[in-house]
Amino acid sequence: DTGVSQDPRHKITKRGQNVTFRCDPISEHNRLYWYRQTLGQGPEFLTYFQNEAQLEKSRLLSDRFSAERPKGSFSTLEIQRTEQGDSAMYLCASSLNRRKKETQYFGPGTRLLVL
Amino acid sequence: GQNIDQPTEMTATEGAIVQINCTYQTSGFNGLFWYQQHAGEAPTFLSYNVLDGLEEKGRFSSFLSRSKGYSYLLLKELQMKDSASYLCAVGPSYNNNDMRFGAGTRLTVKP
């Protein structure tokens, strides 16, 4: 049983460029979450999918951010026209929604640095 | 809204016991989670409490009081490898589907 994987692990880009991150969840998990984490803070929720449907987006997710989960399996998070403030660790987590008990398992994250 | 508060830093000695407290205010509740996060790595799941009381799992135990909006994580027989950040998080509820994290408590274990 493989865990959650993310690619790339590190990304350095110039301000104004677009970047795309990928997340592969645990295979039987139906929910997939994206979080952003900056130094000294806990993860902040960005958005989540149940199967292929994007059910909730945080107000943190500006129109430069878009996420997809086209077949209900892997997901991508794209940031357009990156800004220096986008520099952070982007974490993906997946879970199996079973009644009210739901534990999220995190991937290793993608660390983004915008120069 | 939801507020989750936990101490910023704690220091303890190898072999000792440490208790990390977490208080929360939330409009909905469906479980209290503790995660461990080593520097530069992703959070890893430690424990989950949905009912009041103590859940024990090896050297780690977690306690919840829903009426007081309070939880703690107890770490026994501390080891150097326990040096990490410990994140308290309130789980998804009927009116919000995301998990809200505290800022984390950075624990340093000294010899």
Contacts between the chains, C-beta under 8 A, distances in Angstrom:
chain1	res1	chain2	res2	distance
A	33	B	98	7.0
A	33	B	99	7.5
A	40	B	103	6.7
A	40	B	104	7.7
A	41	B	103	5.3
A	41	B	104	7.4
A	42	B	4	7.8
A	42	B	87	5.2
A	42	B	89	7.2
A	42	B	101	3.1
A	42	B	102	5.4
A	42	B	103	5.2
A	42	B	104	5.2
A	43	B	43	6.9
A	43	B	87	7.6
A	43	B	101	5.1
A	44	B	101	7.5
A	45	B	98	3.7
A	45	B	99	6.8
A	45	B	100	7.0
A	48	B	97	6.0
A	48	B	98	6.3
A	55	B	97	6.3
A	56	B	96	7.7
A	56	B	97	5.1
A	56	B	98	6.4
A	58	B	98	7.2
A	91	B	42	5.9
A	91	B	43	7.5
A	100	B	30	5.5
A	100	B	31	7.5
A	100	B	50	7.3
A	101	B	31	7.1
A	101	B	48	7.4
A	101	B	50	7.0
A	102	B	30	7.8
A	102	B	31	7.7
A	102	B	91	6.6
A	102	B	92	6.1
A	103	B	33	7.3
A	103	B	45	5.7
A	103	B	48	5.9
A	104	B	33	7.9
A	104	B	45	7.5
A	104	B	99	6.1
A	105	B	45	6.3
A	106	B	35	7.8
A	106	B	42	4.1
A	106	B	43	5.0
A	106	B	44	7.1
A	107	B	42	6.0
A	108	B	41	6.9
A	108	B	42	5.1
A	109	B	41	7.7
A	109	B	42	5.0
A	111	B	40	8.0
